[in-house]
Amino acid sequence: MNVTVFDSTTNQRTACPVTRVQQMVAGKWKIILLWHLTHGTHRFHELQQLTGISKGTLTRQLRELEADGLIQRHVFGEVPPRVEYSLTDAGHSFLPILDQMAAWSEQHFQGNDHE
């Protein structure tokens, strides 16, 4: 693995490939949102109902995922406005990582038991 040594002049976000990904999915809800979007396109209200996230937090997390290129926002020119969120190609390419995270969790944490 090629790792750049971090110093005060290096942008931490680009210093290490793992750090870049961690920054992209950091946030309590981002991985959960990506997981829900693996099942298809969802509207804002649907994502809010599926997760229980507050409106403000959901808006912020979706904007960050969009800015990082993992999801796309499609606004329909209708009244009332309709907005849908879906995974981008980069978001779809992250699915195997989510699957591996789920497999690791199932292997190490059976049910609610935390050893």
PyMOL commands that set and color helices and strands:
alter all, ss='L'
color gray80, all
select helices_A, chain A and resi 12-15+17-25+30-37+44-51+55-67+89-93+95-108
alter helices_A, ss='H'
color red, helices_A
select strands_A, chain A and resi 42-43+71-76+82-87
alter strands_A, ss='S'
color yellow, strands_A
deselect
rebuild
show_as cartoon
